[in-house]
Amino acid sequence: MSLSTKTMGWGDFFAEGRGARLALICLGVWLNAADSLVTSTIMPTVGRDLGCYAYFSWATAAYMVGAILSGATAARLSARFGLRRAMVAAGLLTAVGCGISALAPGMIALVAGRAVQGIGSGWIVGACYAAIGAMFPERHWRGSSAR
């Protein structure tokens, strides 16, 4: 039976030690989604506590701009420094951004922290997509219509 006619099950994604890789990729993509959920939930309180509703939407916009711009360079960063180093650096940058945001005394510092956080998160998500091509066999790249 050829690969094109063979049906793959979920077990194939976990075979040959790929389960941890899949979990890491899912965690990286989830991080970005969870950040959006948490931020949209707590921003009204943050805006009230910091007293700057004028910059309320800037916190989200700074994160998204940083994530989009850095996500576009993630594959190049991964190729240049290696996937592991790129992921660790992106995680550290995201953590630094979280720290800046958490300790921000005002909305301007929060917006700056969110930008740093977005850059790190964009690199994480982009590196996760690059990792799919590097860590999984080509048969896992295709959608169900290509089988």
Residue pairs with C-beta under 8 A, 6 or more apart in sequence:
3 139
4 147
5 147
7 147
8 139
8 140
8 147
12 139
12 140
13 19
13 22
13 136
13 140
14 22
18 135
18 136
21 131
21 135
21 136
24 87
24 128
24 131
25 128
25 131
25 132
25 135
28 87
28 124
28 125
28 127
28 128
29 125
29 128
31 94
31 121
31 124
31 125
32 67
32 121
32 122
32 124
32 125
35 63
35 117
35 121
39 59
39 60
39 63
39 114
40 60
43 56
43 59
43 60
46 59
46 110
47 53
47 56
47 107
50 104
50 106
50 107
50 110
51 107
52 106
52 107
52 108
54 107
55 107
55 108
55 110
55 111
56 107
58 107
58 111
59 107
59 110
59 111
59 114
60 114
62 111
62 112
62 114
62 115
62 118
63 114
63 115
63 117
63 118
63 121
64 118
65 115
65 118
66 114
66 115
66 116
66 117
66 118
66 119
66 121
66 122
67 118
67 119
67 121
67 122
67 125
68 122
69 119
69 122
70 118
70 119
70 120
70 121
70 122
70 123
70 126
71 122
71 123
71 125
71 126
72 122
72 126
73 123
73 126
74 86
74 90
74 122
74 123
74 124
74 125
74 126
74 127
74 129
74 130
75 126
75 127
75 129
75 130
77 86
77 89
77 90
77 123
77 126
77 127
78 86
78 87
78 126
78 127
78 130
78 131
78 134
79 130
80 86
81 89
83 127
83 130
83 131
83 134
83 135
86 123
86 127
87 124
87 127
87 131
89 123
90 120
90 121
90 123
90 124
90 127
91 120
91 124
92 120
93 116
93 119
93 120
93 123
94 117
94 120
94 121
94 124
95 120
96 116
96 120
97 113
97 114
97 115
97 116
97 117
97 118
97 119
97 120
97 121
98 113
98 117
99 113
100 109
100 110
100 112
100 113
100 116
100 117
101 110
101 113
101 114
101 117
102 113
103 109
104 110
104 112
104 113
132 140
132 141
133 141
